[in-house]
Amino acid sequence: MLKEKNYAWMLISLLWLFSFFGSIGRFVQSYYQNEISEYLDVGRAFLGLTWSVNIFISALCAPIGGLLVDKYGYKKVMLLTGVIGNIAILTVLYANTLVGYFIGFGILSGLGGMNASSIYVLVSDWFTNHRAKALMIASSASSLGLAVLTPIFVYYSEWLNWMKLYWILLLIGWGSIFFILFFVRPNRVKPGAEAGLHHQEMPSKKDLKLLENARKWVPNFIQYCKNPTLVVVMIALFTCGFNMGTVERHFIAIQQVAHVHETVFASSLSLLGLLEIVGGLFFSFLIDRINRLLALAILYFTRIIAFACLMMHFELSPILFALLFGASYLGAIPGGILVATEAMQTSYKSMGLQTGVLILVHHIGGVFSGYLGGVNYDMFNNYELLIAIDIGLTAFSAAAYYMMYKAKRIRQIHAASRGLG
């Protein structure tokens, strides 16, 4: 199907299903801030701190998880993070204190960042012709979950609460562990091994080779930073993380300050999730079909308009923002990683650690926006400065990608003219 193995599409489909229902966690953290604050008898500053710690730990764990993926394979890392995620949920449910919430959601849930590289390596392992589409499909699950589940949860909010939703998350978590254990397997099976073999012992020479590559990666990465394409990708991923941190953590508060009606806000959240899918598919098509630098420039330019609408605070501001930002939400990370991988000609064996470091840069952007948003509100009782920084970073990233595209086009034209000559 679509020039890929049927088993590859099955893996992506089932992983998508678990991620779809896993978006319940995203809804809980956005919608039930007031209820969680009252239950724990803490202010929203504590919830914001816990969220920032979660993102920061997740960022630090991304390259560590990438190294583990390179050494042990994505299946084992997915299992490890799945178990830790369930322990995190149990800690939040049974501790019933601010300490338990901080440890469960802030620390243990943050360790799930070790799994960040797994899906990219799995897709690179199983897909050849449609990697961008596969990555976009996998990334779309949370967005579509937000779009579909938000109106349902809001409608049944009288009897539904955040703790009941956490119990549902726990069941989903155990289901995903079962799936990973019995269905996820590497595509590259050792010669002579059975097709269904899940576990492979790595020869000691290969093990030493991986460790040697890991030791050389840091100096190589410093050398890579001289590559202007990689620098642009890192700045753009930081910007993307900053944008997403603004939306994930402060979008509710921004609308509350602007006195947006809850119905409009709930509609904008649902629309945001829905447009993430449509826009994600559109930009995955662009990333696969046209020059990726140009596609990413278009993506970031769309975000400039989105944040400009958000800053103006008119009646349809959240709806227009959801349309524009949602359309550009999913393409920046997989597109940037693909550009960096091609620019550095990264091999399959070292892709996990490299992807982890790039995701680290992205998450650090989210940590900054989460903290700076709180500072902005404490100083001015609004979020205008935060949104202005989003616009500035996004404009710089769009311009940088476009300049890289133009420079590449000029080099190609010159090379073609010399070939004809």
Residue pairs with C-beta under 8 A, 6 or more apart in sequence:
1 9
2 9
2 129
2 130
3 128
3 129
3 130
4 126
4 127
4 128
4 129
4 130
4 134
5 126
5 187
7 126
8 126
8 127
8 134
8 187
10 183
11 122
11 126
11 183
11 184
12 123
12 134
12 137
12 138
14 179
14 183
15 119
15 138
15 141
15 179
16 137
16 138
16 140
16 141
17 141
18 141
18 172
18 175
18 176
18 179
19 138
19 141
19 142
19 145
20 141
20 142
20 144
20 145
20 148
21 145
21 149
21 168
21 169
21 172
22 141
22 142
22 145
22 169
22 172
22 173
22 176
23 141
23 142
23 143
23 144
23 145
23 146
23 149
23 273
24 145
24 149
24 165
24 168
24 169
24 172
25 169
26 142
26 145
26 146
26 248
27 145
27 146
27 149
27 150
27 153
27 165
28 36
28 162
28 165
28 166
29 51
29 248
30 248
30 251
30 252
30 269
31 150
31 153
31 154
31 252
32 161
32 162
33 44
33 47
33 252
35 161
35 162
36 47
36 101
36 162
37 43
37 44
37 46
37 47
39 162
40 46
40 97
40 98
40 101
41 98
42 98
45 374
46 98
46 102
48 249
48 370
48 374
49 106
50 101
50 102
50 105
50 106
51 105
51 106
51 249
51 370
52 367
52 370
52 371
53 102
53 106
53 107
53 110
54 105
54 106
54 107
54 109
54 110
55 110
55 245
55 363
55 366
55 367
55 370
56 110
56 363
56 364
56 367
57 106
57 107
57 110
57 111
57 113
58 110
58 111
58 112
58 113
58 116
58 363
59 113
59 359
59 360
59 362
59 363
59 364
59 366
59 367
60 113
60 360
61 110
61 111
61 112
61 113
61 114
61 116
62 113
62 114
62 116
62 117
62 356
62 357
62 359
62 360
62 363
63 353
63 356
63 357
63 359
63 360
64 114
64 356
65 77
65 81
65 113
65 114
65 115
65 116
65 117
65 118
65 352
65 356
66 116
66 117
66 352
66 353
66 354
66 355
66 356
66 357
66 359
67 214
67 352
67 353
67 356
68 76
68 77
68 80
68 114
68 352
69 77
69 117
69 118
69 121
69 352
69 353
69 356
70 210
70 213
70 214
70 349
70 350
70 351
70 352
70 353
71 207
71 210
71 211
71 214
73 186
73 200
74 117
74 118
74 119
74 121
74 122
74 125
74 184
74 186
74 352
75 180
75 184
75 185
75 186
75 198
77 114
77 115
77 117
77 118
78 115
78 118
78 180
78 184
79 177
79 180
79 181
80 114
81 111
81 112
81 114
81 115
81 118
82 115
82 173
82 176
82 177
82 180
83 177
84 108
84 111
84 112
85 108
85 109
85 112
85 173
86 170
86 173
86 174
86 177
87 108
88 104
88 105
88 108
88 109
88 111
88 112
89 104
89 166
89 169
89 170
89 173
90 104
90 170
91 100
91 103
91 104
91 108
92 100
92 101
92 104
92 105
92 166
93 163
93 166
93 167
93 170
94 100
95 101
95 103
95 104
113 359
113 363
116 355
116 356
116 359
117 351
117 352
117 353
117 355
117 356
117 359
118 352
119 135
119 138
120 135
120 334
120 337
120 351
120 352
120 355
121 348
121 351
121 352
121 355
122 184
123 131
123 134
123 135
123 138
124 131
124 348
124 351
125 186
125 187
125 188
125 348
126 134
126 187
127 134
130 288
131 338
132 284
132 287
132 288
132 334
132 335
132 338
133 281
133 284
133 285
133 288
135 284
135 334
136 280
136 281
136 283
136 284
136 330
136 331
136 334
139 280
139 330
139 333
139 334
140 276
140 277
140 280
140 281
140 330
142 273
143 272
143 273
143 274
143 276
143 277
143 280
143 326
143 329
143 330
144 273
144 274
144 276
144 277
145 273
146 269
146 270
146 272
146 273
146 276
147 270
147 271
147 272
147 273
147 274
147 276
147 277
148 270
148 273
150 266
150 269
150 270
150 273
151 266
151 270
153 160
153 165
154 266
185 196
185 197
185 198
186 200
189 195
189 197
189 200
190 197
190 200
193 200
202 210
210 349
213 349
213 350
214 353
217 350
217 353
217 354
221 354
221 357
224 230
224 344
225 231
225 234
227 343
227 344
228 404
229 339
229 340
229 343
229 404
230 340
230 343
230 344
232 397
232 400
232 401
232 404
233 336
233 337
233 339
233 340
233 343
233 358
234 358
234 361
235 396
235 397
235 400
236 296
236 300
236 332
236 336
236 397
236 400
236 401
237 332
237 333
237 336
237 358
237 359
237 361
237 362
237 365
238 361
238 362
238 364
238 365
238 393
239 300
239 365
239 393
239 394
239 396
239 397
240 332
240 333
240 336
240 362
240 365
240 397
241 361
241 362
241 363
241 364
241 365
241 366
241 367
241 368
241 369
242 365
242 366
242 368
242 369
242 389
242 390
242 393
243 303
243 307
243 325
243 365
243 369
243 390
243 393
243 394
244 329
244 365
244 366
244 369
245 365
245 366
245 367
245 368
245 369
245 370
245 373
246 369
246 373
246 386
246 387
246 390
247 272
247 325
248 366
249 366
249 369
249 370
249 373
250 369
250 370
250 373
250 383
250 386
252 265
253 373
253 377
253 383
254 310
254 383
254 387
255 264
255 265
255 268
255 318
257 377
257 381
257 382
257 383
258 313
258 317
260 268
260 317
260 318
264 318
264 319
265 318
267 319
268 318
268 319
268 321
268 322
269 322
271 319
271 322
271 323
271 326
272 322
272 325
272 326
272 329
273 326
274 326
275 322
275 323
275 325
275 326
275 327
275 329
276 326
276 327
276 329
276 330
277 330
278 326
278 327
279 326
279 327
279 328
279 329
279 330
279 331
280 329
280 330
280 331
282 327
283 295
283 298
283 299
283 327
283 328
283 330
283 331
283 335
284 330
284 331
284 334
286 294
286 295
286 298
286 331
287 295
287 296
287 331
287 334
287 335
287 338
291 405
291 408
291 409
292 335
292 338
292 339
292 342
293 339
293 401
293 402
293 404
293 405
293 408
294 401
294 402
294 405
295 331
295 335
296 331
296 332
296 335
296 336
296 339
296 401
297 398
297 399
297 401
297 402
297 405
299 328
299 331
299 332
299 335
299 398
300 328
300 332
300 394
300 395
300 397
300 398
300 401
301 398
302 324
302 325
302 327
302 328
303 324
303 325
303 328
303 390
303 394
303 398
304 391
304 394
304 395
304 398
305 324
306 320
306 321
306 323
306 324
306 325
306 328
307 321
307 325
307 387
307 390
307 391
307 394
308 391
309 317
309 320
309 321
309 324
310 317
310 318
310 321
310 325
310 387
311 384
311 387
311 388
311 391
333 359
333 362
336 358
337 355
337 358
340 346
340 354
340 358
341 351
341 354
341 355
344 354
346 354
369 386
369 389
369 390
372 385
372 386
372 389
373 383
373 386
376 382
376 383
376 384
376 385
376 386
377 383
